[in-house]
């Protein structure tokens, strides 16, 4: 049995993810591995501006317990197109802890798509795309 590969237009926010990953690849190609995460974040902001990718960096994600907003919050690295959450890393390889962090952020925001991007890997950019099974139209930002 063969599995049909979805085209970019068939994926949830496929075109947008394609543009974001293109920008991240350019940052990785230009800087290579070895810098701090904050350097890649700033470079990705510049590259996103050049490519007309709407984005916000370092934003608070509020957590709700039942109907009460908690005092605790997460600070996510990047959001693009107001619907795609990016968690940036600069490590030798992504781990289950990195994945859990992104999945928690997706759960807290109900955003439909999350990208885990690692600029620290040698060779090509390492990235993973996640779909939030609990997505809805409401987001919870500070």
C-alpha positions in Angstrom: 0.0 0.0 0.0 1.4 3.4 -0.9 0.9 6.5 1.1 -0.2 9.6 -0.8 2.0 12.6 0.0 0.0 15.7 0.5 0.9 18.8 -1.5 1.7 22.0 0.2 -1.8 23.4 -0.5 -3.5 20.4 1.0 -1.7 20.8 4.4 -3.1 23.0 7.2 -1.4 26.3 6.5 1.0 24.5 4.1 1.9 27.5 2.0 2.7 29.6 5.2 4.8 26.8 6.7 6.7 26.5 3.4 7.5 30.2 3.5 8.6 30.1 7.2 10.8 27.1 6.6 12.3 28.8 3.6 13.2 31.8 5.8 14.7 29.5 8.5 16.7 27.6 5.9 18.1 30.9 4.7 19.1 31.9 8.2 20.7 28.6 8.8 22.5 28.7 5.5 23.8 32.2 6.3 24.8 31.7 9.9 25.4 28.0 10.2 25.3 26.3 13.6 27.0 27.5 16.8 25.2 30.7 17.8 22.8 31.3 20.7 19.1 30.8 20.1 18.6 34.6 20.5 20.8 35.3 17.5 18.8 33.0 15.3 15.6 34.5 16.6 16.7 38.0 15.6 18.0 36.8 12.2 14.7 35.0 11.6 12.8 38.3 12.4 14.9 40.1 9.8 14.4 37.4 7.2 10.7 37.2 7.9 10.4 41.0 7.4 12.2 40.7 4.1 9.9 37.9 3.0 6.7 39.7 4.2 5.9 37.0 6.7 3.8 38.6 9.5 5.3 37.6 12.9 5.7 38.5 16.5 8.6 37.5 18.8 8.8 36.8 22.5 5.1 36.8 23.4 3.4 35.6 26.5 1.0 32.7 26.5 -1.4 32.7 29.4 -2.6 29.5 30.9 -6.2 29.0 32.0 -7.5 26.6 34.7 -11.2 26.2 34.2 -12.4 29.8 33.9 -9.5 31.3 35.8 -6.4 32.8 34.1 -3.3 31.7 36.1 -0.5 34.1 37.0 1.9 31.7 35.3 2.6 32.0 31.6 5.0 30.8 28.9 7.0 32.9 26.6 7.0 31.5 23.1 9.8 32.4 20.7 7.8 33.3 17.6 4.4 33.4 16.1 3.8 33.8 12.3 0.6 34.5 10.4 -1.2 34.7 13.8 -1.7 31.0 13.6 1.6 29.2 13.5 3.7 28.9 16.7 7.5 28.5 16.3 9.8 27.2 19.0 13.4 27.8 18.1 16.3 25.8 19.4 20.1 25.8 19.0 21.2 22.4 20.1 23.0 19.4 18.5 19.6 17.7 18.1 16.0 18.0 19.1 14.7 16.0 22.1 11.5 14.8 23.5 11.7 17.7 26.0 11.7 20.2 23.1 8.7 18.4 21.6 6.8 18.4 24.9 7.5 22.2 25.2 6.0 22.9 21.8 3.0 20.6 22.4 2.3 22.4 25.7 2.4 25.8 23.9 0.0 24.5 21.3 -2.3 23.2 23.9 -2.3 26.5 25.8 -3.0 28.6 22.7 -5.2 26.2 20.7 -3.1 27.2 17.7 -3.5 24.8 14.8 0.1 24.4 13.7 3.5 24.4 15.5 7.0 24.3 14.2 10.0 23.1 16.2 13.1 24.5 14.4 16.7 23.7 15.4 19.4 25.9 14.1 22.2 24.1 16.0 22.3 20.9 14.0 25.3 20.4 11.6 24.4 20.0 8.0 20.9 21.0 7.1 18.3 22.7 9.3 16.4 20.4 11.5 12.6 21.0 11.8 9.4 19.3 12.7 5.8 20.2 12.0 3.0 19.5 14.5 -0.7 19.7 14.2 -2.7 20.5 17.3 -5.5 17.9 17.6 -7.2 20.2 20.2 -7.2 23.3 18.0 -10.0 25.8 18.1 -10.5 29.4 17.0 -9.8 30.9 20.4 -6.2 31.9 21.4 -5.0 32.9 24.8 -2.3 35.6 24.6 -1.2 38.1 27.2 
